[in-house]
Amino acid sequence: MGLTSALYTGLTGLNANQFRIDTIGNNVANVNTTAFKSSRALFQTQFSQTYSFGNGPSANSGGVNPTQIGLGTALGSVQRNFNPGSIETTGIASDLAIEGNGFFMIRKPDGQQVYTRDGAFTVSTDNRLVTADGNFVQGFGVDGAFNVVPGVLTDLTVPLGTLTLARATQVAAIDGDLAANGTVATQGSLHSSQALVNGAGAAVDGSTALTDVRSASGAAVALFNDGSVITVSRVAKGGRELPDATFTVGTDGATLDDFANWLERTMGIDATAGLTGNPGVSIENGSIVIRGNAGEQNDIEITGNDFRSDNTAAPQPFTFTKSQSADGSGVYTGLTVYDSLGNPVIVNLTMVLEATPNTGPVWRFFAETPDGVGGNRLLGTGTITFDTDGNFVAADGNRINIDRSGTGAETPLTFDLDFSAVKGLSTVESGLILADQDGFPPGTLTSFGVGSDGMITGVFTNGLSRTLGQVALSVFDNPAGLIADSDNNYLLGPNVDQPVITPPGGGGAGTLLGGALELSNVDLAREFIGLITSSTGFQAASRVITVSSDLLNQLLLIAR
């Protein structure tokens, strides 16, 4: 009976050490497996054969302890070590390592939810973030404005090379200096056409039909017919040639007032009431009078053939005479802004010294654009005020609206001109530059990175960056209750609650490290020691069986 028990006791020793060697072998095999968590086998004593329970002390005895013979060992449990492994930097943007608690959430193609610490992800051909096995990494997506939508899990996407976006300008910052020692503007340029009459020989006025306009020197010939095209070209403003423009009689307007208003818009003359020189285009005493805005940079030049008509009877309908030039120091600069589709829009700024009161110089700016809808160059005017030290005080009229009708972009394009960095000192000459503007032309997503909070930030070719999503983590109260699956995945087990789904860094979850991977936490030195002690234990258990077998053989020999 005793020898037979010894045989089975030795057998339990063999089995126990086999279990431990199996566990160690699996750990060693996975020493280079990404984010692998090592395991250890724990053993417990089996039932003991009790010969005596013993008895307590008495007056005549000190007591007797129990008499038991153990019947071997058994596997108690296999525990997984969830301590973090070392971090290896890879430089690959899609590689992620968790520093702390938590698991990545993975969706298999069949919809099954699994969990992993292995962050060796890639971007698939359909722009989804996937594992090495093609399973989908889950997290929180973004809305149309690239704001993260929390609480709703989705497959994360990184549309490299396919996502294109632009941003409309909201602020354009101007830098430079406006020389306070210049000449104050007092007048604009003044041009008058030849005397014009109608078919009855009377001086024209604003209500006269264009088809009834004639030169006083040739009253028999009408300057225009219905449908005649008037072309204005090579007109210069501040020495800069304005773009060509055309006016069709009967389509763009029928009267001299219509033509005057069109000419005012085409030349970018700001006729706001109260401006120096009473600028604008009007019909006065039978002539077309063009009064430009004050400032040398607004001075208009018109030559003899700048106005042409396709009416062969009067190919040069108007002859303008300049009687006054604009005065006033100033500076001109151009800048580019962008609409909501990323289309570039040119904005020209003309600065004119308007006044030099004791409180500090005052400058007036005129904003124009050659990209105006319907040929309207005018955007508006405003003032910039400085103190007596040349420091910027305030600006008004600096919110610019540009009509983008017919372009498909959001209209109007509205942005602010920021003059706060401009100085008003008495420098040699004025100079302005566009220091910065926050609009962008169309750009394509070319790269991305993942922050410690799981935010996926994409970088576009135009310099824009946008949030593309956020990696989500699952946190378990008892991660040891997870069931290990293949491919570095874990499944929910009966001894684990539903996970807390949270962004990295919240809800007890660790943070992420982009461009890095978590290594296996297997300690090879410890595993090798375990192999030695396990093999020694296996040999010792086998010796128990051998000795028990030899003794049984001796008993059989006695019986012979």
Beta strands, then each sheet from edge to edge (+ up, - down):
strand 1: 39-45
strand 2: 48-52
strand 3: 67-70
strand 4: 73-80
strand 5: 87-89
strand 6: 96-99
strand 7: 103-107
strand 8: 113-116
strand 9: 122-123
strand 10: 129-130
strand 11: 136-142
strand 12: 148-155
strand 13: 164-167
strand 14: 171-177
strand 15: 188-193
strand 16: 196-197
strand 17: 214-215
strand 18: 218-222
strand 19: 229-232
strand 20: 236-237
strand 21: 240-241
strand 22: 245-248
strand 23: 280-284
strand 24: 287-294
strand 25: 300-301
strand 26: 307-309
strand 27: 320-324
strand 28: 330-338
strand 29: 344-355
strand 30: 362-368
strand 31: 378-386
strand 32: 392-396
strand 33: 399-402
strand 34: 413-423
strand 35: 431-437
strand 36: 440-450
strand 37: 455-460
strand 38: 465-471
strand 39: 473-475
strand 40: 483-484
strand 41: 489-491
strand 42: 500-502
strand 43: 511-514
strand 44: 516-518
sheet 1: 1+ 4-
sheet 2: 2+ 3-
sheet 3: 5+ 44-
sheet 4: 6+ 43-
sheet 5: 12+ 11- 7+ 8- 41+ 40-
sheet 6: 12+ 11- 7+ 39- 42+
sheet 7: 9+ 10-
sheet 8: 12+ 11- 38+ 37- 36+ 13-
sheet 9: 33+ 34- 14- 35+
sheet 10: 23+ 24- 15+ 27-
sheet 11: 16+ 17- 18+
sheet 12: 22+ 19- 26+
sheet 13: 21+ 20- 25+
sheet 14: 28+ 29- 30+ 31- 32+
end
